[in-house]
Amino acid sequence: MKQQKALTLKTLTKSNVWEVEENDIFRMWETAEKESDFKDNRNHYMDVIRSAFEIEEIKIDKPEVINKYEARDFKVGNIHFDDNDNKKWGIKKRAINRITDLTYENIHHISAAKLIEVLDRNFGGGWDSLSQSVQDIIESGFDISTTTLPKDRLHKPGGMYDKKVNDGYEVLEITKGLWVEAIFAKAKPKVENHHKHDDDNDSMNNGFGDNYDEDFEDENPSENSYDDDDDDDFDEDKLTEESYRTTFETEEDLNLEAEDVADDDY
């Protein structure tokens, strides 16, 4: 909150502008217009503001017109461009409802719960169905990990699901036939400066993000050395939920794999 109060149009960027609200914009603009260099910078100010806010000039200053803007959640106020130009504007924070609304600038200013809401509204194919560019944007602000398990094993007490939730992760579950893909998301700590992936190798860890569990391979060495010829030696007691983690290309493959598990288990 202190950082928000300290912001001015001069210190506003396309990243921190997401921290302020409509009334803050009117207040900062009123303060800035008293400064000597305001006219030289006002186009820049407007460009930064437009990156996070919808701005519409209200040309007909009548109550019924203003009411229509307010019904659309616009805040209405005056913005002066010079001494003889007093305009009334409607300003509204841009909504983040779709995956395409996510950017490197705003990803650090939404919660994990909001991210899950956005993913849920747009999803269907799972994490791997997202484009690489969208994955990179999300992983610049969140630790992401995924697992795919049969429905009856996902919520096994003390399993990965419980551990992630207890560690503060939000979860999105996506049904894939008899299996469920769980996507876990947790906001990364904020840093002073955010850069677009200086090292792409660090930003993606086989689709599991920066929170990829290094203990996973240590606890499950057989996953990386799995041999199809050892099916006859399958030991149900050693089966863990991580053993299910995989990627499926088609719904048919999902059902076949599920049937195989069912045959072994029952």
C-alpha positions in Angstrom: 0.0 0.0 0.0 2.9 2.4 0.8 4.3 1.7 -2.7 1.0 2.5 -4.3 0.7 5.9 -2.5 4.2 6.8 -3.5 3.6 6.2 -7.2 3.4 9.2 -9.5 2.9 9.6 -13.3 6.7 10.0 -13.5 7.4 6.7 -11.7 4.5 4.8 -13.4 5.6 2.0 -15.7 3.7 -0.6 -17.7 4.3 -3.1 -14.9 3.5 -1.1 -11.7 0.5 0.6 -13.3 -1.4 -2.6 -12.6 -1.0 -1.8 -8.9 -3.1 1.3 -9.1 -6.9 1.9 -9.6 -8.9 4.4 -11.6 -9.1 7.0 -8.8 -5.4 6.9 -8.4 -5.0 7.8 -12.1 -7.1 10.9 -11.8 -5.3 11.9 -8.6 -1.8 11.4 -10.1 -2.8 13.2 -13.3 -4.0 16.2 -11.4 -0.8 16.4 -9.5 1.4 15.9 -12.6 -0.2 18.6 -14.6 1.1 21.3 -12.3 4.7 20.3 -13.1 6.7 22.2 -15.7 7.5 19.2 -17.9 4.0 17.8 -18.0 3.2 18.8 -21.6 6.4 17.2 -22.8 5.5 13.9 -21.1 1.7 13.6 -21.2 1.7 11.4 -24.3 4.1 9.0 -22.6 1.9 9.1 -19.4 -1.2 8.2 -21.5 0.6 5.4 -23.3 1.5 3.8 -19.9 -2.0 4.2 -18.5 -3.6 2.7 -21.6 -1.5 -0.4 -21.2 -3.6 -1.3 -18.1 -6.7 0.8 -18.4 -9.4 1.4 -21.0 -9.9 5.1 -21.5 -12.8 6.7 -23.4 -13.4 10.4 -23.9 -16.9 11.4 -22.9 -17.9 14.0 -25.5 -21.5 14.4 -24.3 -21.4 15.6 -20.7 -24.9 14.7 -19.7 -26.0 12.6 -16.6 -27.7 9.9 -18.7 -24.5 9.5 -20.7 -22.2 9.4 -17.7 -24.6 6.9 -16.0 -24.1 4.5 -18.9 -20.4 4.6 -18.5 -20.6 4.1 -14.8 -22.9 1.1 -15.4 -20.0 -0.4 -17.4 -17.7 0.1 -14.4 -16.0 3.2 -15.7 -14.9 5.8 -13.3 -15.6 9.3 -14.7 -13.5 12.4 -14.1 -11.7 15.4 -15.7 -8.3 15.2 -17.3 -6.6 18.4 -18.4 -4.3 18.4 -21.3 -3.6 22.1 -21.2 -5.1 25.2 -19.7 -7.8 25.5 -22.3 -8.5 21.8 -22.8 -10.7 20.3 -20.0 -11.9 16.8 -21.0 -14.0 14.3 -19.2 -12.9 10.8 -19.4 -14.1 7.4 -18.4 -11.4 5.0 -17.1 -11.7 1.3 -16.3 -9.0 -1.2 -15.3 -8.5 -3.8 -18.1 -10.0 -7.2 -17.1 -7.8 -10.3 -17.0 -10.3 -13.0 -18.0 -8.6 -14.9 -20.8 -5.2 -16.5 -21.3 -4.5 -13.9 -24.0 -4.9 -11.1 -21.4 -1.8 -12.4 -19.5 1.4 -10.4 -20.1 4.8 -10.2 -18.5 3.7 -6.8 -17.1 0.5 -8.0 -15.3 1.4 -11.6 -14.4 3.1 -10.4 -11.2 0.0 -8.6 -10.1 -2.5 -11.4 -10.0 -3.0 -14.1 -7.4 -2.6 -17.8 -8.0 -6.3 -18.1 -7.4 -6.9 -15.6 -10.2 -4.5 -17.5 -12.5 -6.4 -20.8 -11.9 -9.7 -18.9 -12.6 -8.3 -17.7 -16.0 -6.9 -21.1 -16.9 -10.2 -22.8 -15.9 -12.2 -20.4 -18.1 -10.0 -21.2 -21.1 -8.9 -24.8 -20.6 -9.7 -28.1 -22.0 -6.4 -29.7 -23.2 -4.2 -29.3 -20.2 -0.9 -27.5 -19.5 0.8 -28.8 -22.7 -2.0 -27.4 -24.8 -0.8 -23.8 -24.0 1.6 -22.2 -26.4 5.2 -21.9 -25.2 4.9 -18.1 -25.1 1.9 -18.3 -22.7 3.7 -20.9 -20.5 6.7 -18.6 -20.3 4.6 -15.7 -19.2 2.9 -17.7 -16.5 6.1 -19.2 -15.3 7.7 -15.8 -15.0 5.3 -15.1 -12.1 4.3 -18.6 -10.8 5.8 -21.9 -9.9 4.0 -24.5 -11.9 3.9 -28.2 -11.6 1.6 -30.9 -13.0 0.7 -34.5 -12.5 -1.7 -36.9 -14.3 -3.3 -39.7 -12.3 -6.4 -41.9 -12.3 -9.3 -40.2 -10.6 -9.4 -42.5 -7.6 -5.7 -41.9 -6.9 -5.4 -38.1 -7.3 -6.7 -37.3 -3.8 -4.9 -40.1 -2.0 -4.3 -38.9 1.6 -0.7 -37.7 2.1 -0.1 -37.8 -1.6 1.3 -35.1 -4.0 -2.1 -33.3 -4.1 -2.3 -32.9 -0.3 1.4 -31.9 -0.1 1.0 -29.2 -2.7 -2.2 -27.7 -1.3 -0.6 -27.7 2.2 2.3 -25.8 0.7 0.1 -23.0 -0.5 -0.5 -24.1 -4.1 -3.8 -23.5 -5.9 -5.0 -26.4 -8.1 -6.8 -26.8 -11.3 -8.1 -30.3 -12.2 -8.7 -31.2 -15.8 -10.6 -34.5 -16.5 -9.1 -36.6 -19.2 -11.3 -39.7 -19.6 -10.6 -41.8 -16.5 -7.6 -39.7 -15.6 -7.2 -36.2 -14.2 -4.5 -33.7 -14.8 -3.8 -31.5 -11.8 -2.0 -28.2 -12.4 -0.5 -26.6 -9.3 0.3 -22.9 -9.2 2.0 -20.7 -6.6 3.1 -17.1 -6.9 6.8 -16.5 -7.0 8.3 -13.9 -4.6 8.2 -10.5 -6.2 11.6 -9.0 -7.1 12.5 -5.4 -8.0 13.1 -5.9 -11.7 11.4 -8.5 -13.9 13.0 -9.5 -17.1 11.7 -11.7 -19.9 13.5 -15.1 -19.4 17.2 -14.3 -19.6 17.8 -18.0 -19.5 15.1 -20.1 -21.2 16.6 -23.3 -19.8 15.9 -22.2 -16.3 12.3 -21.1 -17.1 11.1 -24.5 -18.2 11.8 -27.9 -16.5 10.1 -30.5 -18.7 6.8 -28.6 -18.3 6.9 -28.5 -14.5 8.2 -24.9 -14.1 10.7 -23.6 -11.6 9.0 -25.6 -8.8 10.0 -28.9 -10.3 10.6 -31.2 -7.4 14.3 -32.2 -7.4 13.6 -34.9 -4.9 11.2 -36.5 -7.5 14.0 -38.2 -9.5 15.8 -39.2 -6.3 12.7 -40.9 -4.9 11.7 -42.5 -8.2 14.8 -43.4 -10.1 12.9 -46.1 -11.9 10.9 -43.5 -13.8 13.8 -42.4 -15.9 15.0 -46.0 -16.5 11.6 -47.6 -17.1 11.7 -50.6 -19.4 8.5 -51.8 -21.2 9.9 -55.3 -21.0 9.5 -55.3 -17.2 5.7 -55.2 -17.2 5.6 -58.8 -15.9 7.6 -57.8 -12.9 5.1 -55.0 -12.0 4.9 -54.6 -8.2 1.7 -52.8 -7.1 3.1 -52.1 -3.7 5.8 -49.9 -5.3 3.3 -47.9 -7.4 3.3 -44.3 -6.5 1.3 -41.4 -7.9 4.4 -40.0 -9.6 4.7 -43.2 -11.6 1.6 -42.1 -13.5 3.0 -38.8 -14.6 3.0 -38.8 -18.4 1.7 -37.1 -21.5 -1.1 -38.5 -23.6 -1.6 -37.6 -27.2 -5.2 -38.8 -27.7 -8.3 -39.7 -25.6 -8.0 -43.3 -26.9 -4.6 -43.6 -25.3 -5.9 -42.4 -22.1 -8.7 -45.0 -21.9 -6.3 -47.8 -22.9 -3.9 -46.9 -20.2 -6.6 -46.6 -17.7 -7.9 -50.0 -18.6 -4.4 -51.5 -18.2 -4.2 -50.0 -14.7 -7.6 -51.3 -13.8 -6.7 -54.8 -14.9 -3.5 -54.8 -12.8 -5.2 -53.3 -9.7 -8.3 -55.4 -9.7 
